[in-house]
């Protein structure tokens, strides 16, 4: 075989590997009801329920945040994220979570906040702390 053929085969193999790796992170958008039926990770969009408590005690556990979220269908459930509470969390306009339901609680692994700004929209990305 020629050297150019080997290089072409190698490039194709690397491209296939990249596509397979990228396809594993594909999650669908869902609401709480759909997430409860689906046992796989999903993305969930909603708003923070400000009249319910936000549980975060950095002295006890700085990597545990629990709050209530209202999804696009209007359902309210508790969300638990094993990460620190981001600055201006209460001011967020919209929250996008990645995770899955465990019983009645949504266990989030990632959180993306869309926060209001005077000049432009800002996004804050929070990822779960791996132990």
Phi, psi and omega in degrees: 000148179282158179297323181294327177292318179297319179294319179296318178296319179296318179295318178297318180296318179295319179297318177297318178298319179294318179296320179295317179296317181292328182287341179289338183267008180281119176236156181260155175278139183211171170252183184298320181297314179293323179294325179292325178285324182269127182269009181256162177299141179225166171259137184232131180246136179189188180239147176294132176274106189281345179267005175250155185290145171256118183263112177207116179232094184295338178286327180274309179206103183289347181248042176216118180232126178232134182205174179250138183234140175256119182279179183295339178274355179094002181276140181248128177219162176278143178238137176240128178234128180268071179201167179289152179286126180288156177296143180061029179302318182291341182270358185297141178273324183212145180235132174246121183246147170243131180166201179210161181283139171228098186073235178263002185249136176270117179269108184267141175254334178222151178219134176238123182256136171254113187252147177287147177218155180292327187252323182202164177289139177242145177240138178241127182251129180235133180240145180300140176282125178276132180263000000 
